[in-house]
Amino acid sequence: MSSAAPPPANPLLPPRVAWAILLALASGFTLSQSFRTVAAIMGPPLAGELHLSPQQLGLWAAAYHFSFGIMQLVMGVSIDLFGIRRTILAAFPMAVLGAAVSAVAPNYTVLLIGQMLIGTGCAPAFLVCTVFIAKYFVPQHFTSTSGLIMSISGLGVLATATPLAWLIEVSHWRWGFGVLAVASAASWLAMWWLVRAPRGSSAAQPATERQSVLAALRDLLRLFALPHTAGLVAYAAVAYAGFITLRGLWLGPLLVERHGFSLVQSGNVAFVMTLASMASPAIFGRIDPGGAQRVRWLLGFAVVAVLMLGAMGLIHVAWADVLLAIGYGALSGYGVLQYGYVREAYPEHVRGRALSLFTMAMFLGIALMQWASGLAASLAPRFGVEPFTAALLTMSAVVLMGTLAFWKLPRAPAAD
């Protein structure tokens, strides 16, 4: 098998141009990955300064994913009706504004507002990548190219490990948001410069064929009439949530408070975990078996994830927690297999909306898991349970419930 990058399928778009556009779009997705994982390193100093409880910390992290997830409905319709360029250029400045607001936030309420602005601005970041890949790359390489972009975006997660920990230790957590605001502005400029519709094609539906926004939203909600949508949504809500909630929220506080690590030491563990997670999506995308075997892989790897989260909750040994975290990072890429499933499960004319529904479920699931694990951590001391044990066992249970729903509910005939 050749290791060369998969070629674009659209003859109107030369390969070099297609990859330049895709990488510009991926820069926005990379920044969104940074924003969603800052809590693991920023959490301890931020909570200390603003006197936040574990529940408040979980809600702060969840605010990004809640706004990100809710806006998938709007962004999916916008991409179908107005195109990739207009959608991303209109939305992403809100991420810049939200980062700037967070950098100067005087209290918890303003910090939440900043998070919600960031989540709204980043909402189309990955969706525009997947829609672009589906439109301009050959179908056989959809999963592998999506996996490659997810791996590249891991650079954003990597930046919120040791580099962010070092920046906070030598300055302040507010500088983290300041740097991200500047980087996001640079990403917007790159997308403004490079992202163009190819000559001879339309970036969006012709005006005479456009639905109203309400009609398009009704079409999106009609996806729930298909019997396989509910199971897909349930699985999407938990598959990525475990990794992001561990890496993006609890890993730093767990290592610092449970095992006495310094902020930079916890950042080093997050760095290695992220390196493992960066390779994982591209590998799983490359070896995607398709069909019924893909479904068996999705179920099997999710069960392994359930067991690993449970083990971290129950085994209070530093080296075990470090190895389990890194192992979870290496496993995390199995979720990319869902994109091939979605592509086969829905016809092309609604695929943008199907992907937006899938992405909405994924990030609302993260918001739910972060909020629920934060609530569990806050309530745990009343029952004599360590907060991190309660948080991790809650995460394990949520992943298990979503996996059981996917197993028992109907699945798409074309993808099973």
C-alpha atoms as one frame of an Amber mdcrd trajectory, in Angstrom:
protein
   0.000   0.000   0.000   1.342   3.386  -0.966   2.004   5.839   1.845   1.509
   8.873  -0.430  -1.098  11.429   0.553  -4.504  10.617  -0.970  -5.250  12.691
  -4.093  -8.221  15.026  -4.373 -11.060  13.704  -6.510 -12.337  16.976  -7.978
 -10.564  17.782 -11.265 -11.304  21.481 -10.796  -8.985  21.572  -7.801  -5.264
  20.749  -8.329  -3.821  18.548  -5.562  -1.449  21.247  -4.297  -4.288  23.765
  -4.025  -6.606  21.256  -2.347  -4.026  20.437   0.299  -3.195  24.121   0.886
  -6.875  24.869   1.494  -7.321  21.825   3.711  -4.275  22.702   5.826  -5.500
  26.295   6.218  -8.839  24.954   7.435  -6.992  22.497   9.670  -5.204  25.396
  11.364  -8.562  26.513  12.751  -9.332  22.986  13.896  -5.898  22.797  15.529
  -6.637  25.950  17.535 -10.027  24.555  18.531  -8.199  21.505  19.901  -6.029
  23.813  22.002  -9.052  25.629  23.386 -10.836  22.420  24.371  -7.844  21.026
  26.289  -6.527  24.070  28.164  -8.454  23.168  31.323  -6.169  20.244  32.218
  -3.206  22.609  32.724  -4.971  25.909  33.415  -7.389  24.271  35.851  -5.245
  24.178  39.025  -3.952  27.805  38.921  -7.244  29.170  37.607  -9.289  27.350
  40.252  -6.892  28.559  42.921  -7.124  32.204  41.892 -10.897  32.296  41.383
 -11.699  29.799  44.199 -13.558  27.344  41.957 -15.025  24.019  43.068 -14.573
  20.863  40.946 -18.158  21.315  39.751 -17.451  24.889  38.624 -14.261  23.754
  36.922 -16.185  21.043  35.077 -18.894  23.502  34.049 -16.271  25.969  32.784
 -14.681  23.286  30.603 -18.128  22.084  29.482 -19.241  25.600  28.439 -16.938
  25.468  25.411 -18.297  22.117  24.270 -21.906  23.040  24.972 -21.818  26.110
  22.727 -19.668  24.241  20.181 -22.153  21.362  20.066 -25.323  23.453  19.916
 -23.931  25.536  17.044 -23.304  22.451  14.892 -26.940  22.661  13.783 -26.468
  26.200  12.539 -23.023  25.611  11.059 -24.045  22.501   9.134 -26.927  24.374
   7.529 -24.685  27.386   6.848 -22.086  25.243   5.066 -24.756  23.608   2.900
 -26.395  26.934   2.036 -23.525  29.426   1.958 -20.347  27.392   1.596 -17.241
  26.664   3.605 -15.447  30.004   3.192 -18.282  32.280   4.289 -19.140  30.072
   7.236 -15.662  29.783   8.747 -14.711  33.418   8.136 -17.901  34.660   9.783
 -17.659  32.401  12.824 -13.974  32.201  13.744 -13.534  35.846  14.869 -15.745
  34.978  17.850 -13.036  32.563  19.013 -10.499  35.396  18.884 -12.863  37.619
  20.878 -13.615  34.868  23.402  -9.923  34.202  24.023  -9.304  37.916  24.564
 -12.262  38.128  26.975 -10.983  35.093  28.902  -7.507  36.599  29.158  -8.852
  39.616  31.065 -11.828  37.953  32.818 -12.221  39.426  36.339 -14.529  36.661
  37.595 -16.045  33.256  36.883 -19.097  34.614  35.029 -17.004  36.496  32.474
 -14.789  33.443  32.111 -17.870  31.361  31.204 -18.924  33.974  28.643 -15.457
  33.819  27.102 -15.638  30.016  26.882 -19.017  30.131  25.147 -17.762  32.696
  22.632 -14.754  30.486  21.893 -16.965  27.423  21.461 -19.259  29.291  19.071
 -16.350  30.601  17.002 -14.706  27.176  16.771 -17.968  25.359  16.002 -17.395
  24.955  12.239 -13.648  24.273  12.539 -13.675  20.502  12.089 -16.935  20.373
  10.167 -15.506  22.485   7.328 -12.574  20.063   7.114 -14.772  16.972   6.839
 -17.131  18.571   4.316 -14.160  19.744   2.225 -12.628  16.247   2.311 -15.962
  14.649   1.359 -16.343  17.043  -1.573 -12.817  17.235  -2.982 -11.079  13.968
  -2.035 -11.745  10.483  -3.376 -14.317   8.561  -1.304 -11.943   5.677  -0.592
  -9.636   8.039   1.302 -12.294   9.861   3.321 -11.584   8.085   6.620  -7.789
   8.100   6.213  -7.677  11.802   5.253 -10.000  12.714   8.141  -7.723  10.724
  10.435  -4.657  12.532   9.091  -6.258  15.925   9.780  -7.188  14.794  13.295
  -3.577  13.753  13.834  -2.285  17.120  12.584  -4.738  18.900  14.870  -3.061
  17.092  17.749  -0.406  19.815  17.557  -2.990  22.063  19.212  -3.450  19.586
  22.043   0.327  19.215  22.288   0.672  22.966  22.786  -1.553  22.786  25.875
   0.737  20.266  27.575   4.328  21.130  28.580   4.474  24.423  26.581   1.352
  25.799  28.292   2.488  24.552  31.706   5.847  26.282  31.250   4.163  29.510
  30.075   1.877  29.549  33.124   4.726  28.847  35.554   6.875  31.707  34.179
   3.978  34.152  33.732   0.247  33.608  34.392  -2.641  31.487  33.129  -4.066
  34.602  31.425  -1.091  34.648  29.064  -2.235  31.275  27.762  -5.466  32.792
  26.494  -3.585  35.811  25.138  -1.283  33.632  23.036  -4.245  31.603  21.757
  -6.068  34.809  20.773  -3.111  35.924  18.629  -2.704  32.466  17.074  -6.428
  32.344  16.241  -6.240  35.716  14.503  -3.324  34.409  12.412  -5.332  31.297
  11.510  -8.276  33.435  10.385  -5.964  35.422   8.108  -4.606  32.193   6.590
  -8.129  30.950   5.868  -9.143  34.317   4.405  -6.102  34.199   2.106  -6.254
  30.559   0.965  -9.794  29.201   1.206 -11.507  29.770  -2.146 -14.041  27.865
  -4.197 -12.461  26.406  -7.356 -13.270  28.105 -10.646 -16.159  26.471 -12.400
 -17.742  25.176  -9.213 -20.109  26.642  -6.679 -19.101  27.127  -3.065 -22.709
  26.730  -2.042 -26.035  25.748  -3.513 -27.301  28.029  -6.317 -29.612  30.745
  -5.039 -32.550  29.266  -6.968 -32.057  25.911  -5.195 -31.478  27.180  -1.664
 -33.871  26.231   1.064 -34.753  28.581   3.834 -32.757  28.092   7.002 -35.864
  26.752   8.773 -36.504  24.253   5.982 -32.893  23.109   6.121 -33.146  22.694
   9.895 -36.307  20.615   9.456 -34.406  18.396   7.020 -31.632  17.951   9.574
 -34.099  16.958  12.280 -35.674  14.474   9.852 -32.469  12.461  10.108 -33.890
  11.193  13.400 -36.621   9.467  11.396 -33.955   7.067  10.123 -33.708   4.185
  12.603 -29.900   4.147  12.725 -29.520   7.812  13.740 -30.277   7.304  17.452
 -27.585   4.664  17.957 -25.024   6.714  16.067 -25.795   9.810  18.151 -25.495
   7.824  21.396 -22.098   6.426  20.414 -20.833   9.748  19.058 -21.720  11.382
  22.378 -19.278   9.177  24.315 -16.501   7.956  22.010 -14.435  11.161  21.982
 -15.755  12.475  25.292 -13.657  10.111  27.390 -10.377  11.253  25.843 -11.151
  14.988  25.910 -12.528  14.879  29.472  -9.443  13.027  30.707  -6.814  14.928
  28.710  -8.652  18.240  28.630  -9.945  18.466  32.209  -8.899  15.923  34.842
  -5.394  14.731  33.944  -3.550  17.771  35.304  -5.524  18.130  38.556  -5.331
  14.350  39.145  -1.554  14.211  38.800  -1.021  17.385  40.839  -3.456  16.621
  43.683  -3.474  12.811  43.807   0.246  12.222  43.222   1.957  15.555  44.011
   3.273  16.263  40.501   4.350  19.806  39.636   2.450  21.660  36.907   5.287
  21.097  34.427   5.548  17.405  35.367   1.836  16.961  34.742   2.332  18.859
  31.481   5.037  16.377  30.485   2.632  13.460  31.005  -0.024  15.299  28.991
   2.611  15.890  26.288   3.388  12.173  25.933  -0.311  11.266  26.063  -0.935
  13.769  23.282   1.903  12.392  21.150   0.316   8.955  21.424  -3.090  10.381
  20.493  -1.695  12.249  17.460  -0.585   9.060  15.722  -3.727   7.147  16.640
  -6.390   8.641  14.282  -4.179   8.350  11.194  -3.415   4.710  12.022  -7.044
   3.786  12.631  -8.088   5.707   9.509  -5.544   3.788   7.439  -6.569   0.349
   8.722 -10.351   1.006   8.724 -11.832  -2.379   7.737 -15.247  -1.005   6.774
 -18.627  -2.705   7.019 -19.521  -5.059   9.845 -15.904  -5.394  10.942 -15.729
  -1.633  11.501 -18.766  -1.866  13.781 -17.151  -4.675  15.783 -14.018  -2.549
  16.182 -16.061   0.431  17.366 -17.744  -1.695  20.011 -14.597  -3.539  21.103
 -12.338  -0.508  21.478 -15.060   1.332  23.403 -15.180  -1.529  25.923 -11.397
  -1.251  26.356 -11.839   2.491  26.983 -14.463   1.753  29.665 -12.058  -0.581
  31.453  -9.126   1.845  31.275 -11.113   4.743  32.743 -12.404   2.487  35.502
  -8.874   1.321  36.296  -7.639   4.910  36.594 -10.470   5.630  39.002  -9.708
   2.670  41.248  -5.912   2.261  41.078  -4.255   5.081  43.027  -0.702   4.392
  41.847   1.244   7.121  40.052   2.987   4.967  37.457  -0.274   3.134  36.666
  -2.174   6.392  36.165   0.585   7.694  33.885   0.681   4.507  31.782  -3.110
   4.274  31.573  -3.341   7.919  30.456  -0.740   7.390  27.723  -2.417   4.137
  26.691  -5.768   5.895  26.479  -4.183   8.483  24.211  -2.898   5.721  21.917
  -6.369   4.156  21.832  -8.304   7.398  21.321  -8.074   7.403  17.523 -10.597
   4.575  17.195 -13.310   7.233  17.118 -12.252   8.251  13.603 -13.865   5.043
  12.357 -17.212   6.731  12.955 -16.621   9.127  10.046 -16.510   6.280   7.558
 -19.683   4.915   9.152 -21.460   8.278   8.791 -20.349   8.650   5.184 -21.783
   5.257   4.252 -24.956   5.701   6.303 -26.300   8.894   4.688 -26.794  10.043
   1.069 -24.597  12.815  -0.306 -27.255  15.547  -0.379 -27.666  15.418   3.428
 -24.139  14.363   4.340 -23.138  17.854   5.495 -26.086  17.920   7.866 -25.462
  14.343   8.982 -21.856  15.225   9.800 -23.027  18.320  11.667 -25.521  16.245
  13.675 -22.795  13.716  14.440 -20.360  16.462  15.491 -23.048  18.145  17.586
 -23.673  14.883  19.443 -19.942  14.377  19.933 -19.337  17.747  21.577 -22.568
  17.910  23.540 -21.490  14.518  24.863 -18.185  16.034  25.979 -20.056  18.873
  27.700 -22.318  16.381  29.466 -19.412  14.191  30.577 -17.376  17.143  31.851
 -20.340  18.551  33.764 -21.375  15.145  35.165 -17.841  14.188  36.192 -17.389
  17.601  37.844 -20.645  17.153  39.748 -19.585  13.656  40.838 -16.200  14.979
  41.987 -17.895  17.711  44.044 -20.331  15.301  45.710 -17.801  12.511  46.333
 -16.300  13.815  49.631 -19.756  13.676  51.263 -19.630   9.896  50.808 -15.985
   9.439  51.687 -14.931   8.908  48.056 -11.915  10.561  46.434 -13.114  13.180
  43.877 -11.020  11.789  41.012 -12.298   8.266  41.638 -15.866   9.548  41.359
 -15.077  11.567  38.217 -13.358   8.696  36.389 -15.950   6.078  37.316 -18.663
   8.450  36.100 -16.802   8.845  32.804 -16.464   5.066  32.489 -20.180   4.574
  33.105 -21.169   7.191  30.514 -18.967   5.588  27.831 -20.471   2.201  28.663
 -24.054   3.486  28.317 -23.387   5.052  24.913 -21.676   1.892  23.678 -24.549
  -0.328  24.817 -27.014   1.948  23.015 -25.026   1.685  19.761 -24.901  -2.097
  20.149 -28.610  -2.583  20.826 -30.203   0.087  18.588 -30.578  -0.362  14.795
 -27.535   0.364  12.622 -27.252   1.552   9.013 -27.610  -1.391   6.582 -25.017
   0.132   4.221 -22.427   0.367   7.003 -23.137  -2.882   8.860
